[in-house]
Amino acid sequence: KYPELRKEDVLFTETIWEDIDARQKKNRHFLYESVDETGERNFFKILTSIIESDTANVKVYAPNNDRFTTQLKMDSILSILLGPMVTKPRTKDDGTIENISFRDPTYAGADIPTDSSIYTFRVKAQYIFDNRTSRMHYRILGIAPIAMIKKTVGVPDGSGGTRDVDTVIRKTLFWVPYPKIRNYLANRDVYNPTNQKRMISWSDLLEARYFDSRITKSSYGNFNDKDLFEIHSDPKKRLEAAEKIRQRIDDFDQDR
């Protein structure tokens, strides 16, 4: 269980959003592919298996809804992952025509992610400083997988026409409230490449922040509720702003 926090003892709290890039060396276990007797798997597959196995308790929310108010039904999740349901006529062997329904990933407007495109996970969490114990607590509120999808878009060519340009779009797939999946993650081991006898659970890894991440948004002084991608178009400035947020939280913790 989490340590109990009394409201009157909370001196400071800040909500942050941070992205975990599983391609980084410290985060490679998020992309572990093998399925063996100990049950370790790719983190995205673990998330989807939890969602599918307990639809009664584990709710999934819209990609732009990190406040967890707009719930997605399982059919909507399958449409995101496998394509929308479409109905097309088919001629049977006896010459009659019947309508068949199936999921079509090639359907117009469907951006279906592949396993290789899902290597980023956004975490919404709170830093809470307990004045009674002089300790900073890190509490995860939700997790959202983000797919990097390659698309060809038309851009003006300067002569009145357009030209096709390959680009990559960041597509947030859905949000899952962390408290609802915490018990499941506590029973899933994280792959340890150096010692299979010394493994920790996914809940331990996430809550102890055994990963590298980059802050993309903070509730501190954010009157317009914008993330750093909207505030800074320059990646270098985004990185500097993220480091300032991290440093400010660390300084508050160290000064108390």
N, C-alpha and C positions, 0 to 999 in steps of 0.2 A: 504494500500500500504506500501511497504518497505520504510524506510527513504532513501532519495537520497544520494548516495555516489559519490563524485567526485574523479577521479583517482589521481589527484594531492594531495588529502588529505589522501590517504591510506598510512599509515606508515608501516603496517605489514599485511601479509596474510599467512595463512597456511591451507592446506587441510588435513582433518583427516577422518578416517573411524572408526566407532564405532558400536559395537553390543549391541542391546537391548535384554536382556533375559526376556521374558514375565513371566517366572516362579517366578521371584523375586517379593517380596511383593509390591514394589512401581510401578511395571509394570503390575500388574494383570489385569488392564482394557484392555490391548491389547488382552486378551483372553476371554473377555465378550461374552457369548454365546447367550443370549436371543435376540429375535427380538420383539420389542414392538412398541407402537404407536409413540414413539419419535425417532425411527429409529436407535438406537444404535445396533452395532453388533461387532462380532469378527473382529479385525483390518485387518487380512488377507482377510476375506470375503469382507470387505469394499474396499480394493485394487482391488480385482478381479471384483467386481461389477462396479467400476469406469472404469476399462479397457474395460469391455464388453459393457458398455453403451455409450462410446464415442471413438470408434475405429478410428474416423477421426482425432481427436486432441491428444489423449493420446497414445503415442507410447511406446512400450515395447522393451527392448534391451537384448541382449544375456547375460547369467549369468556371463561371464568373461569380459564384456564390460561396465565398469563403466564410460567410456568416451562418451557413448551414440552414437556410430557410426554404430554398427551392429544391425539392427532392426530385431525383431522377428515378424513373422506373427501370426495371431490368431490360425492357425492350429498348429503351433509349441508350442504355449502356452498350447493348449488343450492336446497336446501329453505329455507335462511335467506333467500336472495335472491329466489327465484321461487315459493316455496310447497312444501308437501309433496306427494309423489306419492300420488295417490288412484286407485282403480279404481271405475268405475261402469258399469252395463249400458247398452247402446245398441241400439235396434231398427234392424236393417238394412232395406234396401229390399224384400228378399224376405220380411220378417216374422220372420226369425230374430234372436235376441238374442246380442250379443257383448259381452265386457267390454273396455273401453278404459282405458288408464292415461294420466294427464296430471297436470301440476302445477297445484294449485288454490290461488291466493293468498287465496281467501275461506274456506278450510277453517277450522273452529272451532279457535281457539287459535293460529292462525298470524299472527304479527306481521311482515308483510312490509314492509321499508323501501322508500321511494321515493328516487329520486336526490336530490330536494330535501331529504330528511330527513337525508342523510349529509353533514354539514359539520363534524364533530368527529373528530379523530384523536388517539388516545392513544399516547404514545411512552414506552417504558421504556428508560432509559439509565443509564449509570454516569459519574460524575465520578471521575477517577483522577488523583491528583497524583504526578508523577514527580519525586522528590527530586534525581535526577542532573541534570536539565535545568531544574528549578524551573518546571515547566509543568503546568498543569491540562489534562487530556485529557477530551474528551466522546465517549463511545462508545455508540452506539445499539444496543440489544439486540433490540427488537421494536416493531412498530407494529400498532395495532388500530383499525379504523374503528368509530365509534359512531354509531348512528342515533337520532334523536329522533322517536319514534313517538307519534302522538296516539291516545289511547284513551278510551273512556267507561267509567267504573267506578262501581259502586254504593257509596255511603257511607251510614252511619246518618243518618236525618233527625231523630233525637231523640224521635220518637213511636213507635218500634218498627218503623218501616218503613225503606226506603232511597230515595235519590234519585240520579239519574245526574249525574255530574260529569265534565266533560272534563278530561283531564290529559295530560301528556307524560312518557313513560318513556324513560330512557336505555338503549338496548340495544346492548351490545358484540357485534359480529358475529363476529369471530374475531381471532386473533393470528397475525402473520406474523413469523418471525425475520428481523431486518434483514440480518445477514451473508449470508443466502441470496439476497436480492434486491438487494444493493448494486451488483453489476455491471450489472444491468439498469437501475437508476436512474441509474447513471453515464452511460448512453447515451440518456437521455431529458432533453430540454431543458425548462427552466422558462420559461413565457411571461413575456416582458419587455414591458410595455405601452409603454415609452418608446423602446426601441431593439431591433429584432429582430436586429441584428448583434452585440449584446452580451448573450448569454444564458449562464446557468450550468446545470449538470446538477442533477437532483433530489438526488443524493447530496451534491453540494457544498452545496446550500441547507440540507439537514437537518443535516449534520455541522458546518457553520459556524454553525448556529442563526440563520439569517436568517428568523426567524419570531417571532411573539409567542405566548406560551403561559402557562398557569397550572399550577403544581405541584399535584397532587392526592394525592400520597403520597410518603413518604420511608422509607428503611430505617433512618435515624438515630433511635435511641431508640424504635423502634416495636416494642415487645415483643409486642403483640397483632396485629401485621400488619394494621392498619386504615388505610383511606384517610381523607382529611379530610372526606368526605361523611358517614362514620360517626361521626367524632369531633365535628364541629361541624355542627349543623343550621342555624345562622345563616350566611348567605352572607358577611356582612361578616367574621365571625370566621374563616371558611375562607380568605378573601382575605388576612387579616392573618397567619394561620399559614403560608400559601404564601410570602408575602413574607419571613417570618422564615427559612424554609428557604433561599430563594434568597440572602438576605443573608449567612447563615452560611457558605454555600459560597463566595461571593465574598470574604468576609473572610478565609477560610482561604487562598484563592489570593493575595490581596494581601499578606498578612502573611508569606508565605514568600519 
